[in-house]
Amino acid sequence: MLEELKKTLEEAPIVKKGNYNYFIHPVTDGIPAVKPELLREIADTLTQKINFENIDKIVAIEAMGIHLATALSLKTNIPFVVIRKRHYGLPNEHQVHKKTGYGESILYINDLNKNDNILLIDDVVSTGGTLIAVINALIDMGVTVDTAVAVIEKGKGKKIVEDEIGMSILTLIKLDVVNGHVVIESVND
């Protein structure tokens, strides 16, 4: 399983952003084009691994969690919300400061309420900065993060988040960048 994901990752070009080896992939960047069979493969795998029965909302982190949440929403009929990079000034909007291996920014949470039971999804966990900041903010809001997903795990990011937050993060594929190439270390299909 996950043959399309593995194949496209192994073909992914690498660029340097400072000291950070950044792989360019349809799931993480929308480049090259995101093929329907790739999204379908990911959504099918996640719907087999996750119990959506008690999930109120699927929550995506902008930008590259959006297409993943869309695919899951269509399969499960559960609405999704996007944690945005844009401030709207809506009532009860929550601000989150995040720092990653290649930058820092502010995210804004809207349309989530105390006691919402959610599935949080993002494209990749590498340094853990985004997931740690978002999960902590959601917990502070009284939102229950039933399941947290990062489709791709790079380096030690998953362990960093799990150690910091004290909850498991579901990933589908673990990789690293070695000598300018993506090397797949394990697959969780």
C-alpha positions as CSV (number, residue, x, y, z in Angstrom):
1,M,0.0,0.0,0.0
2,L,0.9,3.7,-0.3
3,E,2.8,2.9,-3.5
4,E,1.9,6.2,-5.1
5,L,3.0,8.1,-2.0
6,K,6.3,6.2,-1.8
7,K,7.1,6.6,-5.5
8,T,6.4,10.3,-5.6
9,L,8.4,10.9,-2.4
10,E,11.4,9.0,-3.8
11,E,11.3,11.3,-6.9
12,A,11.0,14.5,-4.9
13,P,13.6,17.2,-5.6
14,I,15.4,18.7,-2.6
15,V,16.2,22.4,-2.0
16,K,18.1,24.0,0.9
17,K,16.5,26.6,3.0
18,G,19.4,27.7,5.2
19,N,20.5,24.5,6.9
20,Y,17.2,22.8,6.3
21,N,16.8,20.1,3.6
22,Y,13.4,20.8,2.1
23,F,11.8,18.2,-0.1
24,I,9.3,19.4,-2.7
25,H,6.3,17.1,-3.1
26,P,2.6,17.3,-4.2
27,V,1.4,16.6,-0.6
28,T,3.7,19.1,1.0
29,D,3.8,21.8,-1.6
30,G,1.2,21.2,-4.3
31,I,4.1,20.9,-6.8
32,P,4.1,19.0,-9.0
33,A,0.4,18.7,-9.5
34,V,-1.5,16.7,-6.8
35,K,-2.9,13.6,-8.6
36,P,-6.3,12.4,-7.5
37,E,-4.9,8.8,-7.1
38,L,-2.4,10.1,-4.5
39,L,-5.0,11.9,-2.5
40,R,-7.4,8.9,-2.8
41,E,-4.6,6.6,-1.6
42,I,-3.9,8.7,1.5
43,A,-7.6,9.3,2.3
44,D,-8.4,5.6,1.9
45,T,-5.5,4.6,4.2
46,L,-6.5,7.1,6.9
47,T,-10.1,6.1,6.9
48,Q,-9.0,2.5,7.5
49,K,-6.8,3.5,10.4
50,I,-8.9,6.1,12.2
51,N,-12.3,5.8,13.9
52,F,-14.2,8.9,12.8
53,E,-17.4,8.0,14.7
54,N,-16.9,10.6,17.4
55,I,-15.2,13.3,15.3
56,D,-17.1,16.6,15.1
57,K,-14.7,18.4,12.8
58,I,-11.6,17.7,10.8
59,V,-9.1,20.5,11.3
60,A,-6.5,21.4,8.7
61,I,-3.4,23.6,9.1
62,E,-3.0,26.1,6.3
63,A,-1.9,25.6,3.6
64,M,-1.0,22.0,2.9
65,G,-3.4,20.4,5.3
66,I,-6.4,21.8,3.3
67,H,-6.4,19.3,0.4
68,L,-5.9,16.4,2.9
69,A,-8.9,17.6,5.0
70,T,-11.0,18.1,1.9
71,A,-10.4,14.5,0.8
72,L,-11.2,13.2,4.3
73,S,-14.3,15.3,4.6
74,L,-15.6,14.0,1.3
75,K,-15.0,10.4,2.4
76,T,-16.5,10.8,5.9
77,N,-19.1,13.6,5.5
78,I,-17.5,15.4,8.4
79,P,-17.1,19.2,8.0
80,F,-13.6,20.7,8.1
81,V,-12.1,23.9,9.5
82,V,-8.8,25.5,8.4
83,I,-6.4,27.0,10.9
84,R,-5.4,30.0,8.8
85,K,-2.4,32.3,8.4
86,R,-4.7,35.3,8.1
87,H,-6.2,37.3,11.0
88,Y,-10.0,37.9,10.6
89,G,-10.8,39.4,13.9
90,L,-13.9,37.2,14.4
91,P,-15.2,36.8,17.9
92,N,-13.3,34.0,19.8
93,E,-10.5,34.0,17.3
94,H,-7.4,32.4,18.8
95,Q,-3.9,33.3,17.9
96,V,-1.0,30.8,17.8
97,H,2.7,31.6,17.4
98,K,4.6,28.8,15.6
99,K,8.2,28.3,14.9
100,T,9.6,25.6,12.5
101,G,13.0,24.7,11.1
102,Y,12.6,27.2,8.3
103,G,10.7,30.1,9.8
104,E,8.1,31.4,12.3
105,S,4.6,32.9,11.9
106,I,1.2,33.4,13.5
107,L,-1.8,31.1,12.9
108,Y,-5.4,31.9,13.7
109,I,-8.1,29.5,14.9
110,N,-11.7,30.1,14.3
111,D,-15.0,28.1,14.4
112,L,-13.7,25.6,17.1
113,N,-15.4,25.4,20.5
114,K,-14.8,24.0,23.9
115,N,-15.6,20.2,23.8
116,D,-15.3,19.9,20.0
117,N,-13.8,16.5,19.3
118,I,-11.5,16.9,16.3
119,L,-9.1,15.2,14.0
120,L,-6.1,17.5,13.3
121,I,-4.3,16.9,10.0
122,D,-1.2,18.4,8.5
123,D,1.1,17.4,5.6
124,V,4.4,16.8,7.4
125,V,6.0,16.9,10.8
126,S,9.7,17.6,10.8
127,T,10.7,19.9,13.6
128,G,7.4,19.6,15.5
129,G,7.0,23.3,15.9
130,T,3.7,23.7,14.1
131,L,2.0,20.7,15.7
132,I,3.2,21.5,19.2
133,A,2.0,25.1,19.0
134,V,-1.4,24.2,17.5
135,I,-2.1,21.3,19.8
136,N,-1.2,23.3,22.9
137,A,-3.5,26.1,21.7
138,L,-6.4,23.7,21.0
139,I,-6.0,22.1,24.4
140,D,-6.0,25.6,26.1
141,M,-9.3,26.3,24.2
142,G,-10.8,23.1,25.6
143,V,-10.9,21.4,22.2
144,T,-10.3,17.6,22.4
145,V,-7.7,16.5,19.9
146,D,-9.0,12.9,19.4
147,T,-6.4,12.2,16.6
148,A,-3.5,14.1,15.2
149,V,-2.1,13.2,11.8
150,A,0.9,14.2,9.8
151,V,0.9,12.2,6.6
152,I,4.7,12.4,6.4
153,E,7.2,12.2,9.2
154,K,10.7,13.7,8.6
155,G,13.6,13.1,11.0
156,K,12.7,13.2,14.7
157,G,9.7,15.5,14.4
158,K,7.1,13.0,15.5
159,K,9.0,12.0,18.6
160,I,9.6,15.6,19.5
161,V,5.8,16.3,19.3
162,E,4.9,13.1,21.2
163,D,7.4,13.8,24.0
164,E,6.3,17.4,24.3
165,I,2.5,16.9,24.0
166,G,2.2,13.4,25.5
167,M,-0.1,12.1,22.8
168,S,0.5,9.9,19.8
169,I,0.8,11.3,16.3
170,L,-0.3,9.1,13.4
171,T,2.0,9.3,10.4
172,L,1.9,7.2,7.2
173,I,5.4,7.4,6.1
174,K,8.8,8.2,7.7
175,L,11.6,9.6,5.6
176,D,14.8,11.5,5.8
177,V,16.9,13.4,3.3
178,V,20.3,11.8,2.8
179,N,22.8,13.1,0.3
180,G,20.2,15.2,-1.4
181,H,17.6,12.4,-1.8
182,V,14.5,11.3,0.0
183,V,15.1,8.0,1.8
184,I,12.0,6.2,3.0
185,E,12.7,4.7,6.5
186,S,9.3,3.1,7.2
187,V,5.7,2.9,6.0
188,N,2.7,2.7,8.3
189,D,0.0,1.3,5.9
